[in-house]
Amino acid sequence: MQLDDAYANAAHIPGADAFPPAWEKAAAAFRSKLGARAELGVSYGPTDRQAYDFFQPEGVSRGTVVFVHGGYWMKFDRSSWSHLAAGALGRGWAVAMPSYDLCPDARIAQITGQIARAVTHISKRTLGPIALVGHSAGGHLVSRMTDPVLLSSDVRGRIEQIIPISPVADLAPLMQTSLNETLQLDAAEAQSESPANMSPPHGVNVNVWVGANERPVFLEQAELLARAWGARRVVAEGLHHFDVIDALADSESDMVKALLGVK
């Protein structure tokens, strides 16, 4: 369809096929090394995919990061990303990584509701501030958590930082791609589920992150969200859609510092 190539990330990344198995291998090794500090498969909803992994830092946590994975709402689960918890854990934060039901078994609006349920469940077992970070479709989902109808005021009030990484902020163009055979977006859902159409959040520090070597539409989507929300946009030089997330594993990276509010 008209915009298929514009939103095709893997087709424009050299060696793209090697990334998913590398992520899975690194994630499994990280969980194994963490041992008892990794609590796996905590249920937050009625389906098998509505579960999260919870990683504890050494000592008392300073707060909790929730990472939401991408995959155009139709691929992957929490098990491929565990190693990305290393940066926040290294600074004394707990990290939760939820899975969610995928399209076409669930609509995007239903997935948004599932992530709100996950964040609420996680908030009940933790103390202190919450930081949200998500990649691609996950960037969309963490951005949606600022909608006041999704989270109670006490949970929303604990969210201090949000980093949407390479987010899809306007869903309407996806209706002009073959992705929509699975997503099944209509105009009403695209409108209501687009973070760019939401009111800017108050009391939350938002940094929109994107790789400089991403597809032009992802640079445009990041700019759109940053402009709509009056948020800071960070364009990471030399990085593309698949490696821009690597900085989450480094406790000294600018991304992790921004996520945790480190000056």
N, C-alpha and C positions, 0 to 999 in steps of 0.2 A: 504494500500500500504506500501512499504518498510519503509518509515519514518513517518508514521502516529503517532505512539506513541511518537516519539522523539519530535514532535511539538504539542502534546496534553497537554496543560497546565492544564485545569480544572480537568482532570482525575487524576492528581497528587497533587491536592491542597485539603486538608480536608475542607469540608463545602463549596466547590466552588459555589454551586448553590445559596448560601445566599449572595454572593457579589453583583451581579447586582441589585437586589432590594434594598440593603442597599445603593449602590451608588445613585440610583434614589431618594431615600428618603432624603439622605443628601443633594443632589444637589437641590432638590425642596425647602427644608427648607432654604438653603443658599440664593437662589434667592428671596424668600419671605422676608427674613430678610434684604436683601440689598435694596429692594424697588426701588425707582426711580433711584438708581445708577446702576441698571441692565437694559440694553437695549437689548431686545430679538428679534431674527429673522431678523437681518440686512441682506438683500440680497446682494450677491456679484456675482451671476451668474443666468443663465436662468431657472434652475430647483429648485424645492422646497427645496431640501437638500443643495443647495449651498447658505447657510446663516450662520451667526455667531451671537453669543451672546457677548455683550461687557459690561464689568464690570468696573465701574469707582472707583478709590480710593477717599478718602476724600481729598479735595484740588487739587492742580495742580499735574498731574502725572509726575513721574520722567522718564518714558519710558513705553513701552508696551510689555507685554508677549503674545505670541501666543501659545496656547496649542492645539495640534492635537491628537485626541483620537485614540485608537487602535481598535482591533476586526478583525484582518486578512483582512482588507479592505472590509469586508462583514457584519459587525455587528455594532450596536450602533450608537449614534449620540451625538451631543453636550450636550444634556439635562442631561446626566448621570454624568457629571464631574464638574459642576459649583462650588462645594465646594472646589475643588482643587485650585481655584483662591485665596483662603484666604491668603496663604503665601505671594504671590507677592503684593496683595492689602494692606496687613498689612505693607508693606515697601514702599507704595506710588506709586506702578506701576499699570497701567491699565492692564486688561487681556481680550483677545479675544479668543473665542473658536468656531472654525468653524466645521460644518458638511460637508459632501461631499457625492457624489453619490457612491453607493456600487457596488461591483462585484456581479453578472455578468452583471448588467446594464451598468457598465463602466469598462474599463480596468484599470489596475494599472497606466499605463502611463497617462491616462486621469485624474485619481484622482490626480496624481502629479501636472498636469497642473491646476486643480481646486484649490489646496492648494496654488500654486503660485499666482493665481488670488485673492484668499482670502487675502494673505499677502500683495499684492499690494493694494487692496482696503482698508485694515486696515491702511496701511502706509499713505494713503492720508488724513486720518482723525486724525492723531496723529503727535506729534513732539517727537524728542529725539530718544534715542536708542531703538532697538528692540531685544528681546530675544525669541528664539524659543525652545519649549520643546514638545516632543511627546513620546507616549508610544507604544511599540510594532510596529504595522504597522504605527502608528503615529511617532515613532522614525525613521522609514524608510523615511517617508514623510518630516519631518523637515530636515533630513540629505540631501535629494535631493535638498533642497532650495539653497544649495551652488553651484549648477550647474549654470554657468554663462549664459546659454541660457534661464533660467526660469524666472529670475528677472532682472529688469533694474539695472544698476550700482548704481543709487542713492538709490534704495531700499536695494539692497544687501549691500551697504556701511553702512547702519544704523544697520545691524545685528551684534551685538557684542558677543553674547553668544548663544550657542546651546547645549542643553542636550538631546541626544537621550537616552531614557530609555528602556532597554530591546529591542533594535532595531533588525529588520530583515535587516541585511546589505548585505547578499548574498541571492538572491531570487532563485537561481538555485535549491537548494535542495527541494524547495516547489513543484517542478514538479514531485517529487517522493512521493507525499502525495495525499490523496483524496481531500484535499483542492483545488487542481488544477482543479477539476471538475467545481468549481465555479470561481476560479481566471483565468483560461484559459491562463496561462502563456505559452509562447513558449521560445525557447532558446534565440532568439534575444531580446525579451522584458526583460527576466531575466537578461541578460547581461547589457543592457542599463539602467535598473532601479535599479541596485545594487549599493548602495553607496560605497561599498568596492572597486568597480572598478573605482570610480571617482578619479580625482586628489585631493589631500588634499586642503582644503580651506585655503586661506590666510587672515590674519587679523581678524579671528574669533576664539574665545576661545571655544573649544569643550571639553565637559566632557561626556564620555559614562558611563551611570549608569546601573547597573544590580543587581538583588538580588542574594545573595549567594545560596539560596535554589531553584533557578530556574532550569528548565530542562537543562541538560548539553549543548544542542545545543544553548541555549540562552546565556550561558556563553561564548561559543565558538564564537557566532556571535558578541557579544560585544567586545571580545578580537580581533577578525578579524578587526573590524572597527577601534578600537583604534590603532592597529598596522599599518593599512594601512594609517591612517591619522596622525600618530604621536600624538595622543590625549591621555589625561588622562583617565584611566578607573577606576571607583569606584565600588567595589563589596560590597554591603550593607549586612552586616551580619544578618542572621536570617530572611531574607525577601524573599518572592516568587513573582511570576509574577503578582499577584493580589494586594499585599499590598506594593510593592516597590514604588508605586506612592503616597502613603499617605503623604509622606514628603512634597509634594507640598502645603499642607494645613497649614504647620507650618512655620511661618515667621522666626523662629530661626533655622530651619533645615539646615544641610550642603548643601542639594540639592538646596534650595531656595537661599542661599547665593551664591552658585556657579552660579546659573542661572542669578542672578542679578549683578554678578561681585563684591560682597561684600567681602572685605578682612578680 
